[in-house]
Amino acid sequence: MLKERIEKLKETNGFKFDLDKIKNFETKCEVDNRMQDIKNEYIGFIEKTLS
């Protein structure tokens, strides 16, 4: 069940973030990239823990 949840997290953006409140486009991209990094770190940590 946990593996299915991880797969689902990989497919979707597991970290929803209200980017509309951020007016500056560059800041928006930075936050997008940072959230992607956090998501990848999180997935990597879970996969390491499961293996």
CHARMM-style PDB file with segment names, atoms N, HN, CA, C and O in Angstrom:
ATOM      1  N   MET     1       0.835  -1.201   0.000  1.00  0.00      PROA
ATOM      2  CA  MET     1       0.000   0.000   0.000  1.00  0.00      PROA
ATOM      3  C   MET     1       0.876   1.260   0.000  1.00  0.00      PROA
ATOM      4  O   MET     1       0.580   2.230  -0.698  1.00  0.00      PROA
ATOM      5  N   LEU     2       1.946   1.235   0.783  1.00  0.00      PROA
ATOM      6  HN  LEU     2       2.187   0.447   1.350  1.00  0.00      PROA
ATOM      7  CA  LEU     2       2.824   2.404   0.859  1.00  0.00      PROA
ATOM      8  C   LEU     2       3.504   2.651  -0.484  1.00  0.00      PROA
ATOM      9  O   LEU     2       3.674   3.794  -0.908  1.00  0.00      PROA
ATOM     10  N   LYS     3       3.895   1.546  -1.153  1.00  0.00      PROA
ATOM     11  HN  LYS     3       3.757   0.618  -0.809  1.00  0.00      PROA
ATOM     12  CA  LYS     3       4.548   1.700  -2.457  1.00  0.00      PROA
ATOM     13  C   LYS     3       3.607   2.348  -3.467  1.00  0.00      PROA
ATOM     14  O   LYS     3       4.038   3.162  -4.283  1.00  0.00      PROA
ATOM     15  N   GLU     4       2.317   1.989  -3.418  1.00  0.00      PROA
ATOM     16  HN  GLU     4       1.966   1.327  -2.755  1.00  0.00      PROA
ATOM     17  CA  GLU     4       1.327   2.595  -4.314  1.00  0.00      PROA
ATOM     18  C   GLU     4       1.231   4.095  -4.048  1.00  0.00      PROA
ATOM     19  O   GLU     4       1.136   4.900  -4.974  1.00  0.00      PROA
ATOM     20  N   ARG     5       1.259   4.447  -2.784  1.00  0.00      PROA
ATOM     21  HN  ARG     5       1.336   3.793  -2.032  1.00  0.00      PROA
ATOM     22  CA  ARG     5       1.178   5.869  -2.426  1.00  0.00      PROA
ATOM     23  C   ARG     5       2.393   6.626  -2.924  1.00  0.00      PROA
ATOM     24  O   ARG     5       2.282   7.776  -3.349  1.00  0.00      PROA
ATOM     25  N   ILE     6       3.558   5.983  -2.873  1.00  0.00      PROA
ATOM     26  HN  ILE     6       3.648   5.049  -2.527  1.00  0.00      PROA
ATOM     27  CA  ILE     6       4.776   6.626  -3.370  1.00  0.00      PROA
ATOM     28  C   ILE     6       4.676   6.826  -4.878  1.00  0.00      PROA
ATOM     29  O   ILE     6       5.037   7.884  -5.394  1.00  0.00      PROA
ATOM     30  N   GLU     7       4.188   5.815  -5.579  1.00  0.00      PROA
ATOM     31  HN  GLU     7       3.895   4.955  -5.160  1.00  0.00      PROA
ATOM     32  CA  GLU     7       4.030   5.923  -7.035  1.00  0.00      PROA
ATOM     33  C   GLU     7       3.082   7.071  -7.375  1.00  0.00      PROA
ATOM     34  O   GLU     7       3.333   7.844  -8.300  1.00  0.00      PROA
ATOM     35  N   LYS     8       2.001   7.172  -6.622  1.00  0.00      PROA
ATOM     36  HN  LYS     8       1.797   6.544  -5.871  1.00  0.00      PROA
ATOM     37  CA  LYS     8       1.027   8.233  -6.851  1.00  0.00      PROA
ATOM     38  C   LYS     8       1.661   9.597  -6.601  1.00  0.00      PROA
ATOM     39  O   LYS     8       1.406  10.554  -7.331  1.00  0.00      PROA
ATOM     40  N   LEU     9       2.488   9.675  -5.563  1.00  0.00      PROA
ATOM     41  HN  LEU     9       2.695   8.897  -4.970  1.00  0.00      PROA
ATOM     42  CA  LEU     9       3.169  10.926  -5.221  1.00  0.00      PROA
ATOM     43  C   LEU     9       4.127  11.333  -6.339  1.00  0.00      PROA
ATOM     44  O   LEU     9       4.281  12.520  -6.629  1.00  0.00      PROA
ATOM     45  N   LYS    10       4.771  10.345  -6.965  1.00  0.00      PROA
ATOM     46  HN  LYS    10       4.646   9.381  -6.730  1.00  0.00      PROA
ATOM     47  CA  LYS    10       5.684  10.632  -8.063  1.00  0.00      PROA
ATOM     48  C   LYS    10       4.933  11.204  -9.263  1.00  0.00      PROA
ATOM     49  O   LYS    10       5.428  12.104  -9.941  1.00  0.00      PROA
ATOM     50  N   GLU    11       3.729  10.672  -9.520  1.00  0.00      PROA
ATOM     51  HN  GLU    11       3.327   9.941  -8.969  1.00  0.00      PROA
ATOM     52  CA  GLU    11       2.944  11.095 -10.681  1.00  0.00      PROA
ATOM     53  C   GLU    11       2.396  12.506 -10.499  1.00  0.00      PROA
ATOM     54  O   GLU    11       2.415  13.318 -11.423  1.00  0.00      PROA
ATOM     55  N   THR    12       1.914  12.779  -9.308  1.00  0.00      PROA
ATOM     56  HN  THR    12       1.899  12.119  -8.557  1.00  0.00      PROA
ATOM     57  CA  THR    12       1.289  14.076  -9.067  1.00  0.00      PROA
ATOM     58  C   THR    12       2.262  14.983  -8.344  1.00  0.00      PROA
ATOM     59  O   THR    12       3.325  14.544  -7.903  1.00  0.00      PROA
ATOM     60  N   ASN    13       1.901  16.234  -8.225  1.00  0.00      PROA
ATOM     61  HN  ASN    13       1.038  16.591  -8.583  1.00  0.00      PROA
ATOM     62  CA  ASN    13       2.684  17.130  -7.386  1.00  0.00      PROA
ATOM     63  C   ASN    13       2.175  16.933  -5.965  1.00  0.00      PROA
ATOM     64  O   ASN    13       1.153  17.495  -5.571  1.00  0.00      PROA
ATOM     65  N   GLY    14       2.896  16.135  -5.215  1.00  0.00      PROA
ATOM     66  HN  GLY    14       3.726  15.678  -5.535  1.00  0.00      PROA
ATOM     67  CA  GLY    14       2.462  15.781  -3.869  1.00  0.00      PROA
ATOM     68  C   GLY    14       2.436  16.958  -2.916  1.00  0.00      PROA
ATOM     69  O   GLY    14       1.734  16.932  -1.905  1.00  0.00      PROA
ATOM     70  N   PHE    15       3.198  17.987  -3.238  1.00  0.00      PROA
ATOM     71  HN  PHE    15       3.768  18.007  -4.059  1.00  0.00      PROA
ATOM     72  CA  PHE    15       3.243  19.161  -2.379  1.00  0.00      PROA
ATOM     73  C   PHE    15       2.498  20.301  -3.051  1.00  0.00      PROA
ATOM     74  O   PHE    15       3.030  20.968  -3.938  1.00  0.00      PROA
ATOM     75  N   LYS    16       1.268  20.517  -2.622  1.00  0.00      PROA
ATOM     76  HN  LYS    16       0.835  19.975  -1.902  1.00  0.00      PROA
ATOM     77  CA  LYS    16       0.480  21.626  -3.171  1.00  0.00      PROA
ATOM     78  C   LYS    16       0.945  22.914  -2.505  1.00  0.00      PROA
ATOM     79  O   LYS    16       1.211  22.947  -1.304  1.00  0.00      PROA
ATOM     80  N   PHE    17       1.038  23.959  -3.294  1.00  0.00      PROA
ATOM     81  HN  PHE    17       0.822  23.933  -4.270  1.00  0.00      PROA
ATOM     82  CA  PHE    17       1.548  25.226  -2.769  1.00  0.00      PROA
ATOM     83  C   PHE    17       0.768  26.340  -3.455  1.00  0.00      PROA
ATOM     84  O   PHE    17       0.582  26.304  -4.671  1.00  0.00      PROA
ATOM     85  N   ASP    18       0.314  27.323  -2.698  1.00  0.00      PROA
ATOM     86  HN  ASP    18       0.465  27.353  -1.710  1.00  0.00      PROA
ATOM     87  CA  ASP    18      -0.479  28.398  -3.288  1.00  0.00      PROA
ATOM     88  C   ASP    18       0.436  29.419  -3.940  1.00  0.00      PROA
ATOM     89  O   ASP    18       0.810  30.416  -3.322  1.00  0.00      PROA
ATOM     90  N   LEU    19       0.796  29.165  -5.194  1.00  0.00      PROA
ATOM     91  HN  LEU    19       0.493  28.355  -5.696  1.00  0.00      PROA
ATOM     92  CA  LEU    19       1.747  30.030  -5.886  1.00  0.00      PROA
ATOM     93  C   LEU    19       1.100  31.306  -6.414  1.00  0.00      PROA
ATOM     94  O   LEU    19       1.801  32.246  -6.789  1.00  0.00      PROA
ATOM     95  N   ASP    20      -0.234  31.347  -6.447  1.00  0.00      PROA
ATOM     96  HN  ASP    20      -0.803  30.583  -6.142  1.00  0.00      PROA
ATOM     97  CA  ASP    20      -0.913  32.549  -6.941  1.00  0.00      PROA
ATOM     98  C   ASP    20      -0.634  33.745  -6.045  1.00  0.00      PROA
ATOM     99  O   ASP    20      -0.684  34.890  -6.496  1.00  0.00      PROA
ATOM    100  N   LYS    21      -0.341  33.483  -4.782  1.00  0.00      PROA
ATOM    101  HN  LYS    21      -0.300  32.554  -4.416  1.00  0.00      PROA
ATOM    102  CA  LYS    21      -0.068  34.576  -3.842  1.00  0.00      PROA
ATOM    103  C   LYS    21       1.303  35.183  -4.086  1.00  0.00      PROA
ATOM    104  O   LYS    21       1.595  36.290  -3.634  1.00  0.00      PROA
ATOM    105  N   ILE    22       2.148  34.441  -4.813  1.00  0.00      PROA
ATOM    106  HN  ILE    22       1.911  33.542  -5.181  1.00  0.00      PROA
ATOM    107  CA  ILE    22       3.492  34.948  -5.120  1.00  0.00      PROA
ATOM    108  C   ILE    22       3.438  35.698  -6.438  1.00  0.00      PROA
ATOM    109  O   ILE    22       3.215  35.102  -7.492  1.00  0.00      PROA
ATOM    110  N   LYS    23       3.641  36.997  -6.378  1.00  0.00      PROA
ATOM    111  HN  LYS    23       3.823  37.481  -5.522  1.00  0.00      PROA
ATOM    112  CA  LYS    23       3.485  37.837  -7.564  1.00  0.00      PROA
ATOM    113  C   LYS    23       4.683  37.725  -8.506  1.00  0.00      PROA
ATOM    114  O   LYS    23       4.525  37.709  -9.727  1.00  0.00      PROA
ATOM    115  N   ASN    24       5.873  37.647  -7.928  1.00  0.00      PROA
ATOM    116  HN  ASN    24       6.001  37.660  -6.937  1.00  0.00      PROA
ATOM    117  CA  ASN    24       7.100  37.653  -8.713  1.00  0.00      PROA
ATOM    118  C   ASN    24       7.302  36.296  -9.374  1.00  0.00      PROA
ATOM    119  O   ASN    24       7.370  35.273  -8.693  1.00  0.00      PROA
ATOM    120  N   PHE    25       7.398  36.289 -10.705  1.00  0.00      PROA
ATOM    121  HN  PHE    25       7.343  37.121 -11.257  1.00  0.00      PROA
ATOM    122  CA  PHE    25       7.494  35.039 -11.459  1.00  0.00      PROA
ATOM    123  C   PHE    25       8.757  34.256 -11.111  1.00  0.00      PROA
ATOM    124  O   PHE    25       8.708  33.032 -10.984  1.00  0.00      PROA
ATOM    125  N   GLU    26       9.894  34.951 -10.954  1.00  0.00      PROA
ATOM    126  HN  GLU    26       9.934  35.945 -11.057  1.00  0.00      PROA
ATOM    127  CA  GLU    26      11.144  34.267 -10.629  1.00  0.00      PROA
ATOM    128  C   GLU    26      11.037  33.575  -9.275  1.00  0.00      PROA
ATOM    129  O   GLU    26      11.501  32.447  -9.107  1.00  0.00      PROA
ATOM    130  N   THR    27      10.427  34.251  -8.320  1.00  0.00      PROA
ATOM    131  HN  THR    27      10.050  35.167  -8.457  1.00  0.00      PROA
ATOM    132  CA  THR    27      10.228  33.665  -6.995  1.00  0.00      PROA
ATOM    133  C   THR    27       9.340  32.435  -7.119  1.00  0.00      PROA
ATOM    134  O   THR    27       9.567  31.416  -6.466  1.00  0.00      PROA
ATOM    135  N   LYS    28       8.328  32.550  -7.968  1.00  0.00      PROA
ATOM    136  HN  LYS    28       8.143  33.378  -8.499  1.00  0.00      PROA
ATOM    137  CA  LYS    28       7.404  31.438  -8.197  1.00  0.00      PROA
ATOM    138  C   LYS    28       8.175  30.220  -8.724  1.00  0.00      PROA
ATOM    139  O   LYS    28       7.951  29.098  -8.269  1.00  0.00      PROA
ATOM    140  N   CYS    29       9.072  30.440  -9.670  1.00  0.00      PROA
ATOM    141  HN  CYS    29       9.255  31.351 -10.040  1.00  0.00      PROA
ATOM    142  CA  CYS    29       9.879  29.350 -10.236  1.00  0.00      PROA
ATOM    143  C   CYS    29      10.806  28.760  -9.182  1.00  0.00      PROA
ATOM    144  O   CYS    29      10.981  27.543  -9.116  1.00  0.00      PROA
ATOM    145  N   GLU    30      11.400  29.620  -8.357  1.00  0.00      PROA
ATOM    146  HN  GLU    30      11.257  30.608  -8.411  1.00  0.00      PROA
ATOM    147  CA  GLU    30      12.279  29.141  -7.291  1.00  0.00      PROA
ATOM    148  C   GLU    30      11.513  28.253  -6.325  1.00  0.00      PROA
ATOM    149  O   GLU    30      11.997  27.195  -5.925  1.00  0.00      PROA
ATOM    150  N   VAL    31      10.317  28.687  -5.954  1.00  0.00      PROA
ATOM    151  HN  VAL    31       9.924  29.547  -6.280  1.00  0.00      PROA
ATOM    152  CA  VAL    31       9.496  27.899  -5.025  1.00  0.00      PROA
ATOM    153  C   VAL    31       9.104  26.577  -5.685  1.00  0.00      PROA
ATOM    154  O   VAL    31       9.153  25.528  -5.043  1.00  0.00      PROA
ATOM    155  N   ASP    32       8.715  26.621  -6.969  1.00  0.00      PROA
ATOM    156  HN  ASP    32       8.676  27.474  -7.491  1.00  0.00      PROA
ATOM    157  CA  ASP    32       8.392  25.401  -7.715  1.00  0.00      PROA
ATOM    158  C   ASP    32       9.554  24.422  -7.674  1.00  0.00      PROA
ATOM    159  O   ASP    32       9.375  23.241  -7.376  1.00  0.00      PROA
ATOM    160  N   ASN    33      10.749  24.924  -7.975  1.00  0.00      PROA
ATOM    161  HN  ASN    33      10.894  25.883  -8.217  1.00  0.00      PROA
ATOM    162  CA  ASN    33      11.947  24.077  -8.005  1.00  0.00      PROA
ATOM    163  C   ASN    33      12.261  23.522  -6.627  1.00  0.00      PROA
ATOM    164  O   ASN    33      12.620  22.352  -6.487  1.00  0.00      PROA
ATOM    165  N   ARG    34      12.125  24.357  -5.618  1.00  0.00      PROA
ATOM    166  HN  ARG    34      11.833  25.307  -5.732  1.00  0.00      PROA
ATOM    167  CA  ARG    34      12.414  23.928  -4.245  1.00  0.00      PROA
ATOM    168  C   ARG    34      11.425  22.845  -3.811  1.00  0.00      PROA
ATOM    169  O   ARG    34      11.817  21.863  -3.180  1.00  0.00      PROA
ATOM    170  N   MET    35      10.154  23.021  -4.145  1.00  0.00      PROA
ATOM    171  HN  MET    35       9.835  23.819  -4.657  1.00  0.00      PROA
ATOM    172  CA  MET    35       9.147  22.035  -3.780  1.00  0.00      PROA
ATOM    173  C   MET    35       9.436  20.711  -4.490  1.00  0.00      PROA
ATOM    174  O   MET    35       9.252  19.636  -3.919  1.00  0.00      PROA
ATOM    175  N   GLN    36       9.887  20.804  -5.734  1.00  0.00      PROA
ATOM    176  HN  GLN    36      10.036  21.678  -6.198  1.00  0.00      PROA
ATOM    177  CA  GLN    36      10.249  19.607  -6.496  1.00  0.00      PROA
ATOM    178  C   GLN    36      11.434  18.893  -5.828  1.00  0.00      PROA
ATOM    179  O   GLN    36      11.457  17.666  -5.721  1.00  0.00      PROA
ATOM    180  N   ASP    37      12.420  19.693  -5.382  1.00  0.00      PROA
ATOM    181  HN  ASP    37      12.402  20.689  -5.470  1.00  0.00      PROA
ATOM    182  CA  ASP    37      13.582  19.131  -4.683  1.00  0.00      PROA
ATOM    183  C   ASP    37      13.154  18.401  -3.412  1.00  0.00      PROA
ATOM    184  O   ASP    37      13.599  17.287  -3.134  1.00  0.00      PROA
ATOM    185  N   ILE    38      12.277  19.058  -2.645  1.00  0.00      PROA
ATOM    186  HN  ILE    38      11.915  19.963  -2.871  1.00  0.00      PROA
ATOM    187  CA  ILE    38      11.809  18.475  -1.383  1.00  0.00      PROA
ATOM    188  C   ILE    38      11.074  17.172  -1.672  1.00  0.00      PROA
ATOM    189  O   ILE    38      11.269  16.171  -0.982  1.00  0.00      PROA
ATOM    190  N   LYS    39      10.225  17.193  -2.698  1.00  0.00      PROA
ATOM    191  HN  LYS    39      10.066  18.006  -3.259  1.00  0.00      PROA
ATOM    192  CA  LYS    39       9.477  15.994  -3.077  1.00  0.00      PROA
ATOM    193  C   LYS    39      10.427  14.856  -3.447  1.00  0.00      PROA
ATOM    194  O   LYS    39      10.239  13.723  -3.004  1.00  0.00      PROA
ATOM    195  N   ASN    40      11.444  15.150  -4.254  1.00  0.00      PROA
ATOM    196  HN  ASN    40      11.597  16.070  -4.614  1.00  0.00      PROA
ATOM    197  CA  ASN    40      12.401  14.132  -4.673  1.00  0.00      PROA
ATOM    198  C   ASN    40      13.195  13.579  -3.492  1.00  0.00      PROA
ATOM    199  O   ASN    40      13.445  12.376  -3.415  1.00  0.00      PROA
ATOM    200  N   GLU    41      13.592  14.466  -2.569  1.00  0.00      PROA
ATOM    201  HN  GLU    41      13.389  15.443  -2.632  1.00  0.00      PROA
ATOM    202  CA  GLU    41      14.313  14.028  -1.374  1.00  0.00      PROA
ATOM    203  C   GLU    41      13.437  13.110  -0.540  1.00  0.00      PROA
ATOM    204  O   GLU    41      13.896  12.088  -0.028  1.00  0.00      PROA
ATOM    205  N   TYR    42      12.177  13.486  -0.409  1.00  0.00      PROA
ATOM    206  HN  TYR    42      11.805  14.316  -0.824  1.00  0.00      PROA
ATOM    207  CA  TYR    42      11.205  12.724   0.378  1.00  0.00      PROA
ATOM    208  C   TYR    42      11.002  11.333  -0.222  1.00  0.00      PROA
ATOM    209  O   TYR    42      11.017  10.333   0.495  1.00  0.00      PROA
ATOM    210  N   ILE    43      10.813  11.277  -1.539  1.00  0.00      PROA
ATOM    211  HN  ILE    43      10.801  12.090  -2.122  1.00  0.00      PROA
ATOM    212  CA  ILE    43      10.622  10.002  -2.234  1.00  0.00      PROA
ATOM    213  C   ILE    43      11.880   9.146  -2.093  1.00  0.00      PROA
ATOM    214  O   ILE    43      11.781   7.945  -1.839  1.00  0.00      PROA
ATOM    215  N   GLY    44      13.061   9.745  -2.255  1.00  0.00      PROA
ATOM    216  HN  GLY    44      13.142  10.720  -2.462  1.00  0.00      PROA
ATOM    217  CA  GLY    44      14.319   9.026  -2.114  1.00  0.00      PROA
ATOM    218  C   GLY    44      14.481   8.448  -0.719  1.00  0.00      PROA
ATOM    219  O   GLY    44      14.929   7.314  -0.550  1.00  0.00      PROA
ATOM    220  N   PHE    45      14.110   9.247   0.285  1.00  0.00      PROA
ATOM    221  HN  PHE    45      13.746  10.169   0.148  1.00  0.00      PROA
ATOM    222  CA  PHE    45      14.215   8.796   1.670  1.00  0.00      PROA
ATOM    223  C   PHE    45      13.301   7.601   1.922  1.00  0.00      PROA
ATOM    224  O   PHE    45      13.708   6.626   2.553  1.00  0.00      PROA
ATOM    225  N   ILE    46      12.077   7.676   1.432  1.00  0.00      PROA
ATOM    226  HN  ILE    46      11.746   8.469   0.919  1.00  0.00      PROA
ATOM    227  CA  ILE    46      11.107   6.588   1.630  1.00  0.00      PROA
ATOM    228  C   ILE    46      11.577   5.321   0.917  1.00  0.00      PROA
ATOM    229  O   ILE    46      11.506   4.227   1.476  1.00  0.00      PROA
ATOM    230  N   GLU    47      12.058   5.474  -0.319  1.00  0.00      PROA
ATOM    231  HN  GLU    47      12.116   6.364  -0.773  1.00  0.00      PROA
ATOM    232  CA  GLU    47      12.522   4.303  -1.076  1.00  0.00      PROA
ATOM    233  C   GLU    47      13.716   3.653  -0.379  1.00  0.00      PROA
ATOM    234  O   GLU    47      13.816   2.427  -0.334  1.00  0.00      PROA
ATOM    235  N   LYS    48      14.622   4.472   0.164  1.00  0.00      PROA
ATOM    236  HN  LYS    48      14.541   5.468   0.127  1.00  0.00      PROA
ATOM    237  CA  LYS    48      15.787   3.947   0.886  1.00  0.00      PROA
ATOM    238  C   LYS    48      15.325   3.191   2.131  1.00  0.00      PROA
ATOM    239  O   LYS    48      15.851   2.128   2.461  1.00  0.00      PROA
ATOM    240  N   THR    49      14.328   3.762   2.816  1.00  0.00      PROA
ATOM    241  HN  THR    49      13.901   4.625   2.548  1.00  0.00      PROA
ATOM    242  CA  THR    49      13.809   3.158   4.038  1.00  0.00      PROA
ATOM    243  C   THR    49      13.150   1.807   3.736  1.00  0.00      PROA
ATOM    244  O   THR    49      13.274   0.863   4.516  1.00  0.00      PROA
ATOM    245  N   LEU    50      12.455   1.722   2.609  1.00  0.00      PROA
ATOM    246  HN  LEU    50      12.355   2.488   1.975  1.00  0.00      PROA
ATOM    247  CA  LEU    50      11.745   0.493   2.259  1.00  0.00      PROA
ATOM    248  C   LEU    50      12.672  -0.609   1.763  1.00  0.00      PROA
ATOM    249  O   LEU    50      12.367  -1.792   1.913  1.00  0.00      PROA
ATOM    250  N   SER    51      13.801  -0.228   1.174  1.00  0.00      PROA
ATOM    251  HN  SER    51      14.048   0.733   1.052  1.00  0.00      PROA
ATOM    252  CA  SER    51      14.672  -1.262   0.588  1.00  0.00      PROA
ATOM    253  C   SER    51      15.576  -1.913   1.620  1.00  0.00      PROA
ATOM    254  OT1 SER    51      16.362  -2.797   1.281  1.00  0.00      PROA
TER     255      SER     51
END
